[in-house]
Amino acid sequence: MGTALVTAAAVPLPARPPRAGSLAPEAERLDRACERARDGLLAQQRADGHWSYRLQSNVCMEAEYLLLGRILGRADPDRERRLIARILDDQLPDGGFPTYAAGPADADVTVEALAALRAAGLPSGHPRVAAARAAAERLGGVAATRVFTRMWLACVGLRPWEGLPELPPEMLFLPGRGPLGLMRFASWARATIVPLTVVLTLRPQCDAVVLEPGALPEGAPGGPRRPVPSGPLASAFLGVDRVLAAYRRLPHQPGRGRALARAEAWIVDHQDVDGAIGAIQPPMAYQCLALHALGHRRGSPALERAWSAFEGFVLDDGERCEMQACVSPVWDTALAMCALADLGVAPDDEAMRRAARWLLAEEVRVRGDWARTRPHLPAGGWAFEYHNDLYPDVDDTAIVLCALGGADVEGRDDAVLRGLRWMLGMRCRDGGVAAFDAENTSRLVGRIPFCDFGAVTDPPSADVTAHVLEAAARWGLSATHRDVTAMRAWLLRHQESGGSWFGRWGVNHVYGTAAAIPGLTAAGLHRLHPAVQRGVAWLLRVQREDGSFGEDCGSYRDPALIGRGEPTASQTAWGLQGLCSGGEAGSGAAARAARWLVEQQGADGLWSDSRFTGTGFPGDFYLGYHGYAAYFPAAALGRYRRSRPVGGAHSTGRAPIKLTGALSEALV
């Protein structure tokens, strides 16, 4: 591990009182804040026990929904009006549209928004349209956009199909674990690629949008362009792409009909009970396009299921219509339960029991794509959404296991055993843990010309690995357990030179570091271990003078922004949790963070963030989880209250649950 493991038994833990003049919220005020946060969370619990919050992203979601409705002949003029209202809400003063709240204008989002505005009937002379067009031209126009954007424009007749990369359905005949096999791609990429092999092969043409020439700027010579991969491997793939394009032009392509039939069967077989594939917007939209291209029309069971699932992500209040990229009920429920437990809500509280029963009913008991790399691992775990049985994920499973530790309910231990076994069984050979698949680290597939839209593989990450360590410790796995030692070693190897950890699923190093420190200390590292101390020191360096934390989504592209940004409640909560787990609960830094949260608490007892702090694809796609400003600050204040030194004693976490004999024997 590079540095010796320091155990709690080896080093005495001195109490660390607040510095003189600390801005710690007085105990009575902190207690009131915790009580109000508890009541606020409980007020948002749904009747059946679960929580689900709005999930915000960028206006490509609304633009593509509008265009898809035109393609499928399902356009609703009233809903289009509300979609346009939502799109215009995100327009920046310079006319462009960002990928995340308060971010800079982005070519992909701006071009798609412009196409939707024009498709809905706004004229070229409309001030907002003219501003969007000028911004799109400044950003490089269509020439600077990704494959997805150019494909949507081709589908509605706004640009030719020529110039788009080939993605032949024959790739489904390749061995799944071969160098370019489907299982080499991440789960979200597989669910996207298979429908798009149909769309990019059949090239459906729908003249649903008729605009004047030049309505969408193509891009000036010498202007911004989408970066093109270079080097021998990139040249080889471009050569293959040219060969496939020539194959397309042949009057007969042997095997293509069989390949399209296999893609169609894959789509139908991977629909969940609600019709979704992968339960995220891209594959759900693309399966609708693919089925339509294959001849499915209104009344087709497969297409009706797909469209119904897609529309299930819509939030429409009669004034604005928003398309969510996903829904997060399992994630929200588990994190809300963890926050309530941190706030002192008892395991036998009926609210906790109802939530636990809801989570137990959501357990995934079927084998999905993940079983291709773990064929002997029994099913278990949880997905992020209401329905996504083929794609449970390790991160949700870890947080659910932590949450279930805070509720006494029948059937819990059996589900926990299955979840622990599946979660630990998904550990990769190098000791790290990824979200959906094990050993999904190919560098080759990302060089395919089609793959210009973000992450296409699912390597281990610090935040997921740390959450698994916390869950394992919560259920009593010892610091010497083989899986715990392997994951702990992986986290230590992947600490950045400055002391932080990269955040894969949350923005960014604040998220990764605030996950890693609790994970490592739960796994047996003492707070005086050098890795923990360096992580704490990094948090202290980036903490703002008023006690808050903030990190901009732009930090994924600009290293100068790492640890820097406007403050948010969720990131301040993460920073406070990291400080508490690192033994700094009694410090002035923790006191200032807690005080900032108390002062920012809303009338409903919760908080709000105007900035995005969730990550979909680092550098490309971000999420505004509206639940993050509810349960993370609540949890942080609860942990802070519990962790502060009292009479020389100090606690950094809840006591582990003692495993029953059956659980203990099964996980040895």
N, C-alpha and C positions, 0 to 999 in steps of 0.2 A: 504493500500500500504506500510505500515511500516514507511514511512516518508511522511510528509505533502507535498502536491502539492504546489510548488513555482511558482507563475505566473509572467509574465513579468511586470504586473502592480504593483506587490508587491515589487519588488526589482529593484532599478535603475541599469542600465547597464553602467558602466564606460567605456570610451574608454581605450584600452590597447595598447599603442604604442610599437613598436619593442624595444627590449633591446638594449642598447648601444653596438655597434660592431656587430649588427645582420648581418647575411649573406643573407639578403633578396635580391632577384634579383631586380635590379633597374627597375622602372616602364616601361621605354622604352623597356628594354630587355624582360620583362614579356609580354608586349603587342605584341612584335614580336613573342614570343613563342606561344601565344594564337592564333595569326593570322595564323601561320604556322600549328598549330594543326587543326584549322578549315579547312584550305585548304587541309590538308592531309586527313581528314575524308571525305570531300566532293568529293575528287578525287576517293575514294573507294566506293562511292555510285553507285549502279547499275542503269541501265537505267530506270527500272520500279519504282525506289525509295527506294529499300531496300538494306540492308547490310547483308552479310553472310561471316563469317570467318572460317578458318580451325579449327577443333576441334580434338585435339590430345589426345591419351591415351597410353595404353601399347600394346605390340605386340601380346597379346592374340587375338586381333582383326584380325590381318593378319593371324595368325596361324589357327584360326578357319575358316576363309574364305577359306584358302587353303584346309583344311580338308573337309569342307562342299562341295566344288567343286568336290573333289574326290568321296564323298558319293553319290552325285546327278548325277554323270557322266557328270559334266560340267567343268572339269579341263581344263585349258588353259596353256600349257607349257610356253608360252612367259610371260603371266601374273604371273605365279608362280615364274619365274625368278625375276621379279620385286618385288614380295612380299618378297622373300628371301632377296633381297637387302635391303628392308626396315627393315626386322627383324634384320639383322646383324648390321644395323646402331645403334641399341639399346643395343648391347651386351657390357657388362661391362668388364674391364680388368681382372676380376676374372672368366670370362666365363659365368656368370649368366646374367639374364635379370630382370630389375626392374619394379615395378608397376607405378613409376613416374620418371620423368627426374631427374637424379643425385641421385636417391634413391638406397637403397641396393638391392641385388639380392633377388628375390622372388621365392619360390618353384613352385607355380602354373604357373607363367609366364615362368619360365625357362624350366619346363617340356613340356609345350605346344609349346614353341619355338623349343625345341629339336625335338619333334615329327614332326613339320612342316619341319624342315631342312632335316630330314631323309626322310620324305614322298616325298619331292621334288627331292630326288636323291643324296643328299650330302652323301658321304661315311663316315663310322665310323672313318676312319683315317684322315679326313679333320681336320686341326688344330682348326677351329672354332667349329666344331661339338664335337671334343674331349674335348675342353675346356667347352663347354656347358654341356656335359655329366658329367664331373668331378664336375662342379658346382651343377648340379641337385642331384648328389649323396651326396655331402656335405650338401645340404639343406634338405636331407631326402628322396629324390626320390619320386616315385609315392605315397608312403605311407603317405607322408606329404601334399598331395594335396587335394583340395576341391572336392566336388561331381561333379561339372561341368567339371573339368579337367579329372577326371577318366571316366566320361560318354563319353566325346569326344574320349578318347583313346579306350574305348570299342566299340564305333560306327565304328571305322576303324580297329578293330581287333587287337589292340595292348595290350589289357588286357581283362580278362574275366569280364562279367557283375556281377558275384557273388561278394558280398561285398558292392554293391551300395544300398542305402536305397530304400525302396518301396515308391512309390507315386501313389496310385491307382486312376484311373479316377472316381471311385465311389464317391470320395470326392465332385464331382460336384453335387451330390444328397443331400449333407448336406445343411441345411438352410444357406443362404448367410450370415446372421448376427449371426449365431450360434457360439459357442466357437471356432470351427475349420472351419467355413465357409469361402468361398472364399473372401468375403468382409472384413474379418478380416486382410487380407494381403494388403500391399501397392499396388498401381496401377501397378508399375513395377513388383512386385512379382506375382500378378495375371496373368499378361500377359506372364510371364515366366513359371509359374507353370502349367497352363492348357496345353500348348504344351508338357511339359515334363511329364505329366501324361501319355501321349501317348507313348513317347519315352522310358520311363523307364518301361512301361508295355510291349510293343511289342519288345523292345530290338533289333532294327535292326542291322544286322551284315553285314558289307561291308568289304571284304578283299581288300580294295583299297590300303592298305599300308602293304607291306610284308617286315619284317625286321628280322635280326638274333636274336636268343634268347639273352636276356639281353641288347638289344639296349637301352631300357629305364631302368634306375636303379630303383629297387623296394624300396630300402631303407634298410640299414643295421640294424640288431637287436640292439636295444638300441639307435638307431639314432633318429633324430627329427621325430615327428609324429604330425599329425593334432590334436589339442586339442579335447578331447572327453568330452561332457557335463557330469556332475556328479550330483548326488542327486536323491531323490525319483521320481521327475517328469521325469528326463532324463531316469531313469531306466524303468519307465512305458512306455514311448514312444519307447524305445528299445524293450520292450516286445511286444508292438503292432506291431512293424516292423517285429519281428520274426513271429508273427501270420500271417501277410500279406504275408510274404515270403512263408509260408506253404500253404496259400490259392492259391498262384500262381502255386504251384506244383500240385494242384488238376487237374485231367483230364478235369474237367468242372467247370467254375466259373460262377455261375448264375448272370446274370445282367451285366457281363463285356462288352458284345457286345453293349448293350444299353448305357453303360457309355462311351465307346469309341466313339459312334455315337454322344453323347452329346458334348464330347470334340471337335470333328471335327466340329460340328455345331457352337460351341462357337468361334473357331478359324476363321471360314469363316465369321461369323457375326461381329467379331471385326476387320476385315481388313478394313482399311481406303480406301479412293478412290484410293490411290497409291499402296495398297496392304500391307502396314505396319501395325503392331500391336504394339501400344505403342510408335512407332517411335524411338526406341532405339535398339541397336544391339542384345542383348541377346534374347528377344522374337522374333525378326525378323529372327534370325538364327534358333531358336528352332521350329518356326512354319514350316520352310522349312523341318527340320528333321521329324517333326510329320506328315506332309502331305505325305512325302515320305514313312514313315513307314506305313501309312494307304493305300498305293497303288497308290497315285498320281504320275504321271510321266510327262515327257515333253508333253506339250499341255494341261495339266489340267489347267483351268482358275485360280483356287485358288493358285496352285503352281507357275504358271507363274507370277501372281501378286506378290506373296511373294518374289520370286527370284529377280524380277525387282526392288522392293522396297529395298531389301537388297543391291543390286548392286548400288543403287542410293547413297549410302554412300561412294562409292569408289572414291579416288583421284588418278589418274594415269597420270603421266607426261611423260611416255615413258621410264623413268629410274627407278623410284620408284613407287610402288603401295601401297597405304595406305588405310586401312579401318577405317573410322571414327566410333566412338561409337554412334554418333548422329549428327544432324545438328542443328544450332541455329539461323535461320534467324530472327525470331520474337524478340528474346532476343537481338540479335545484333542490329537490327534496332531501337528498343526502346531505348537502351542505347546510341547508336550513336546520336539519336535525343536529348536525355537529355543532352549529352555533348555539342552539337551544341547550344542548348538553354543556357547552362551555359557560353558558349563562346560569347554569345550575338547575335546569329543569330535570326532574327526577325520571329514571327509567320507567317507573310505573305510571307516569303521567299519561292520561288518555290521549293527549295530542301526539305524544311520542309513539304510543302504541298504534294509533291509527296510521301514522306515517310509516312505521315499520311494517305493518300488515300490507300497506300499499306497495312498499318496496319488495316485500317477499313475493307478492303476486306478479311482479315484473321480472323476476329471475328468469334468465335464459337457460332453457334445458335442452336445446337442440344444438347440433354440431354445425357450425358455419364454415366459411372459407378458411378460418384459422386452423382447422383440423388438418389441412393439407401439410402443414409443417409440424403439427403436433398430433399425429394420428392416434396415439394411444392415450391421450389426455381426455378424461371425462369432461363433459360439458358442465358449465357453471358460469356464474358471473352475471353482469348487468350491462345493458346498453345505455346510451345517453338519452334516448327518445322513448316515446310511448311504444313504438313498434319498430324493432330492428334486430330481430332474432338471429339473423345470419352474421351480424357484426357487433357482438358485444365488445366492450373495450376494457382494458386493464385499469385505466385511470378511474372510470366510473365504479368499477368493481372495488377498487381500493377504498374510495370514499364511502361507498355504501357499507362496506365492512366496518369502517370506523363508525359510521352512523348507527349501525345495528348494535354496536357495543353500548349505545346509550338508551336502549329500549328493551324492556322485558316483554317478550311476546312468544306465543307458541309457534314452534317450527323454526325458530331463529337459528339454533345451533346446527341443524342439518344443512340449512342454506349457507351458513357461514363456512362449514366444512367444505362444501362443494366450491364455494367462492374462493376460499384460501387455496385449495388444491389447484383450481384452474389458474388463478392469478400467479401463483408461484411457478406453475408449469409453463407459463408464457415467458418466463425469463429467458433472455438470449444467452448464447454460449459465453459471451464476453462479460456477463454479469449484469448488464443493463436491461431495462425493460422498456418496450415500446408500447404504443397505444393499442393497436389492433392485431398486429401480426408479430411473430418471432422471426428473426433472421431476415428481415426485409430491408436489406442495405445495398442493393445493387447500384453501382454508379453508371452502369451501361445504359439502362433504360431511360435515364434522364437526358441522354444525348440524342434521342430520337427527335427529328424535326418537329413532330407534333407537340412534344412536351415542353411548351414554353409558358405554362400557366401556373407554375408553382411547384411545390413539393410533390413528387410522384412516388416516393418511397417512405417507409415508416421506421427509421432507425431508433434505437433507444434514446431516451431523453432524461435529463436530470430531474425534471418535475415529476414525471410518471414514476421513475425509479424511487424517488424520495417518498412519494405517496404510498407506494407499495411497502416500503420499509416501515412507515408509520402504521399502516394497517396490520402488518405482521406483528409489530411490537404491541399494538392494541390488543391483539388476541394471544399474547404471551409467548411468541416465538423468541427464543433466547438470542443473545448477541453472538453466540457461537454456532447458531444454526447455519447449515451450509449455504442456504439461499441468502440469508441475512449477510453473511460475511462476503459473499460474491457481489451483492448489490452495493454494500458499503464500500468495497474496494473500487467498484466502477465509479461511484460518485466521487471518491477521493481523486481518482485519475482524471476526472473531467472537470475539476475545478479550474477556473480561469486563472491566469497568472496574477490578476489583480485581486483575487479572492472571491469573485462572484461566480455564479453558475448561470448558463444560458437558459432562457425560458422558452420552451417550445410551444406551449399551449396558452401562455399568458404573457403579457408585456411586462417586461422582458427579463432583464437580469434581476430586477426587484422580485419578480415572480419566481424565477428559478432559484435564487438565493434563499428567499423566504420559504421555499419548499424544502431545499436541501438541508438547511440547518435543523429544522425539526426532525427530518428523516434520519439524519446522522445521529442526533442525540437520542432519538428513540431506539436506534440500532446499537446503542452502547457507547458511543463516543462521549467523552466528558466535555463540558463546555470549554475547558482549557486545552483541548486538543488543538494543534496548530491550524487545522483546516477550519474548525468552527471559529476560532479566533480571527482568522483572515476573512471569513465570511461576515462576521459581525463588524469587523473593521471597515469592510467595504460598505455595508449598510450605513454605518456612522458617517462615512465620507460623503455619501450621496444624499443623506437626509437634509432637508431644507431647514433653514434657521427656525422656522415656526413649528418644526416637529413633523411636518408632513413629508410624504414621498410622492414622486411623480416621475414617470418615464414615458417618453413619446413613442408611438408606434414607429416613427422614423428611425429609431435606434437600430432596427434590423438592417437598415441600409447605410446608416451613417454612424460609425463608432463614436463620434464625438457626442452623440445624444444618449449613449448608454448611461442609465441612471439619472437622466435629466429630463425634465418636462414639467408641465403644469401639474399641480397636486391633484390627486383623486382620493376619494374615500377608500376605494378598494386597494389601491397600491399602498396607501398609508397603513391600512389594516395588515397587509402582507409584511410590510416593514416592521410593524410592531410585533407581529407573531414571530418573525425571525429573531428580533431582539430578545423577546421573552424566552424562546427556546434556547438561545445562545447564552443565557444566564444574565441578561441585562435588564430584567424586569424592574430592578431597583434603581436603575440609572436615570439620570436626567433626560437622556435621549428617549427612553421609553415613556417617561412621564410627559414629555412634550408631545410625542405622537398621540398618546392617549388623550391629552387635553385638547389637541386639535380635533380629534374625532368627536369628543364630547361637545365641543363648540360648534361643530358642523352638523350635529344631529338635527333632523327635521322634526316638524310638528307631529308626524306619525310615528316617531321613535326610530326611524330609519334614515338612510342617506341617499344621495343621488350623485351620479357621475355624468358629466357632459362629454367626457373623453372615452374612447374605446380602450379597454384593458384586456381584451381577449384576443387570442391569435388563432387564425385558421391555418394560413400558410405564411410563414415568416417572410416579410418583404412584399407580400402580394395580397393577402386577404386578412381582414381583421373583423372583430366582433365586439359589439357593445352589449354585454350581458347585463340586463337591468337588475338581475338578482344579485350581482356582485356587490353593489353598494348597499344591499340590504343585509345579507348574512355574513359577509366577511368582516365588516367593521363590528358587527354584533359579537362575532366569535372572538375577534381580537381584544375587545374590551373585557369580555368574559375571561379570556386567558390571562390578560394583564392583571385583572383583579385577583385571580386565583394564584398567579405566579409571584406576586410581589412578596418580598421577604417580610415575614411577620414573626417577631420574637426570635430572629436568627434562623428560622426555617425557610426553606426555599423549594419551590416545586416548579418544574418546567412542563408538566403534562399530567394527564390522567393516569391512574394506576392501570396496568394491564389486566385484562380479564383472564382469570386462571382457566386454562383449557381443561375440558373434561377428559376423562381417560380416552374416549373414542377419538376426540379431536387430536389429542396429543399423540396418540399412537399413529394416526393416519398421516401426520405431518412430519414424523421423525425422518 
